[in-house]
Amino acid sequence: MPFACVLISDITGSTQLYETASNQVALEQVSKVLARMRQIIETTGGKCVKSQGDDVLSFFDTSESAFQAAWAMLNENWPAGLSVHMGAYFGEFLNHENDIYGSAVNTAARLSSLAKPGEILVGDRGYDDLSPESKDRMLMIGEIELRGKSAATRVYSCSVTELSEQTVIFGGNGSGRTSGTEMADLHLNDQTWQISEGESLTLGRSSDCDIVLKPAWVSRKHAALSIRRGQLEFTDHSSSGSLVRMSDGSEVSLHRRATLLNGSGAIYLGPRTHLDDECCIRFTTHDLALTQRRQAV
């Protein structure tokens, strides 16, 4: 099979636009953005495969040309409050009946789904082939477990937004993992919760939250935990931030950004100066393959 850099460019904000404007106006604005995205892709040497909903699937001979297209989109002044988020991955693909398939397409789609508005996430092979100037615009944000890959994939981010709005991937080295997270156990003092694929929990001081924490430094809607596509994701929405500490002692501080977690560890709501067991949510993820083996015993 041939190799190429697959780029998936997705519009952010279209749902809100349809809610606040007439369907006709929203459709016109989204159509303008899709047309401009296709124009940028073709100008930088890419081939547009199709548009599905609010995204454009394309591929390029080189990662550098794909990144130049993405960089142009990140810096475009999009109308009606719309923006884009993207994922790119270099690898094998199959071109069949005016469509493309394969692991490179699947991985680019996964990276695009993780990217924040105004951000592109690039996999390791795509990054390795970039020019020095383009690499200088990238930030290595961690590793992610991807279906069908035996080793974790290094992921790099480029964003025209502030660092606090970029994606973060943290926790676990991927050793021995054969599948994604099926469920996660969460503990706060003597309380226990469990979430699985497609479920989420909100954390904060407000009584409306699923997990309520009372200290004054905890925001009313401080954070959220969810499992999406086999990954436990923690997202901080607060003004004071959060700290994640893994079982091996490694730590990451978060402020209005997200991280993917696997294994076990603790989440402290609030700044590093306020590490308190009263605000400590302990988590443990359970791998799908491990759960299946337990059931077979």
N, C-alpha and C positions, 0 to 999 in steps of 0.2 A: 504493500500500500504506500502511496505517496506521503510525504511529510509536509506540514504547513503550520503556520501559527493561526489558530482559530480565535477570532474575536467576537464576543457577544456583547452588544451595546444595548442597554435597557433604559427606558425613560423612567424617571422618578417624578412623582407628583401628578400623574394623569388622573388617578382616582379622585384626588381632592378637586382637580379642575372640573371633572364631570359633575361633582357635587355642588360646586359653586357657580358654574356657568351652564348655559344651555348645552345640550348634547351636540348641537350643530357647531357652536363656537369651540367647544372642547375638541371635537373631532378635527376641525380645521387646524387648530394649534398643534395637536399631536401629529397630524399628517405633515405639517411643515417641518417639525423636528425630525421625523423619520426620513423625509426627503433630503434634508440637509445632512443627516448622518450618512445616508447612502452616497451623497455627493462627496463628502470628506473621504469616505472609504475608497471610492473609485479614484479620486485625485491622488491619494497616497499609494496607489498600486494594488489595492485590495479588490476582491471579487465578492459582491453581495450575493448571497445565496437565497435568502428569503427574509420577509418580515412576518413575525407571528405575534399578534397583539401589539405590545409596545416595544418590542426588541427587534434588532437586526442581527442576523447571523452572517458572518463573513469570514474569509480566510485570506492569508497573505503568504507570499513565498518566504519572507523573512520576519523574524520577531521585531526587528527595528522598524520596518515599515508599518507593522501593526501598531507598535507603540506610538509612532508619529501620528497615526490616525486618532488613536485614543487621546493623545496629548492635545490635538487640535479640538477634539470634542470637549475635553475638560475645560478648555479656555474659551469655548464658544459662549456668546451671550444668548442663552436660550430664552424664548418668549414665555409669557404667562406663568412665571415662577417655576418652570420645568427645569430639570437637570438630568444628567445621565450617570449611570454606574455601569462598570464593565468588568469582564473577566477575559483573560487571554492565556492560551496554553499552546505550546509547540509540541506536536507529536503526529502520530500516524492518523490518517482518516480515510474514509471510503467515500468517493464521489459517485453517486448513483441516482439516476433519474432526477436531475436538477436539485439534489439535496446532498448533504454530507452527514456522515455517521462516524462513530468510533470514539475511542477513549479521549482524544483531544477535544472533541465536541462536548462530551459529557463533563470533562474537567473544567473547560471554559465556562460552561453553564453553572457549575457549582461555585466557581470563583465569582461569577457575576452576581449570583444570589447572595453571596456574603458581603459584597462590596457596598459601601455606604454611598449616599448621593455625592457626586463630584469625585469619585474615586475609581481607580482601576486596580485590580489585583492580578498579578502575573505569576505564573508558576515558575519553578526553578530553571527548567530548560529554556524557557523564553527569556528569562533574565540573563542567563549566561551568554546569550548571543547578542545582547544589546551593546550599543556603542558606549564608550566611557561617559559621554555627556548624558545619555539617557539613563545610565546606571546611577549617575549622581542625583537624579530626580527620584530615585526609588528608595524605599525603606524596607528592610527585612523585618517582617512582623511576626514570624513564627512558622510552625509546621502544622499541617492539617492531614488527617487520615482521609484518604479518598478511596472510594469503592473500586476494587479491582487492582489496587496497587499495594505491593507488599511492604513498601517503605513509605514513611511520611513524606509529604511534598513541601519543600520550602516555598513560602509565599511572600511576595514583595508587593508593597503598596506605593502608588503615586497618587497624590491628591493635591488639589488647589485649595482645599479647605485647611483648617487648623489641624494640628496633629491630634488633638483631643477628639476629632470626628473621624479618625481613621480606624479601620478594623484592627483588632488585636487577636492573635491566636496564641493560646498559652496552655501548657499542661500536658505532661506525658510525652514519651519519646516514640510511641508507636510500636515498641518492641512486642512482637507476638500478637498484635491485634489483627483479627481476620474479618471483623465486621464493625458496624457502627454501634452507638449506644442505644440500647433498647429502652432502658429506664434509669432513673436516678433517685436515690434515697436522700432526703434532706432532714436535718435534725437541728432544732433550736431548743436548748434546755431539755425538757421532757416531752416536747412536741415533735411529731414526725409527719412528713409528707412524702409522697411518691408521685413522680410524673413520668409519662411515657411519650412516645412520638406524637407530635401535634398538640401537646398540652403545655401550659405555662402557669407560672405563679408570679404574682406581684409582691414586692417587698417594700415596706415603708411605715411611716408613723400614722398614716391615715387608717381609720377603721375600715375603709373600703378595700384595703390590701388583703391578699390571701395570708401573708405572713406579716404580722404587726409587731413593730419594735418601737418602744416608747422614748428612748433617749432623745434629747433635744437636738443633737447634731445629725440625727437621721432625718432625711427629707420626707415629706408627706408621700411622695411617689418616688422612692429612692432608686429602685432597680427592678429587674425582672429576670426570671429564669425560665428557659423553655428548651424543648428538644425539637430540633428541626433537621430533617434528613439525616438522622442518626448521629447528631452532635448536640451535646449540652451547651447551651449558650447563655452567658451571663451578661446583661447589659446594664450599665450604670447610667441613670438619668439625673443624678443628684447634683447639688451645688458643692457638696463637701467631698465627694469621691468615695471609693471603696478600695479594699485591699484583698487580693486573693493569695493565699498561701497554700502551696501544694504539700503533699505528705513528705516529699524529699527536702523540704525547706525552702525551695525556690519561691519567689514572690513577684507579683506585678501589681502596680497601683493603677487604678482606672478612674477616669473622670469623663463622664459623658461619652463613653465608647464601649465596645463589646469585646468579649473574649470567648473562645471555645475551650471547654474544659473536658478532660477525661481523667479517670483514676479517682483519687480521693484527695480531699483538702478542706480548707475552711475559707469562708468569705466573711470579711469584717466590713460592716457598713459604717462609713465615716472615715475621717483622715487617719493617717498613721499615728498621729498623736493621741488618738482615742480608741486604741485597740482594747476592746472590752468583750468578755465572754457573753455579756448580755446581748451583744449585737453580732454574735458569731454564728453563722449558719454552716454546719458541716455537711459535706456532700460526698456521695460515693456513686459512681456510674457503674452500670452493669452492661457488659457487652452482649450483643445478641447471640453470638456463637456460644458464649459461656452459659447463658440462660438455657439454650437448647440442650446442652450437655447435661445440665442439672436435671432437666425434665426427663432425660432418657435414663437416668440412674434408677 
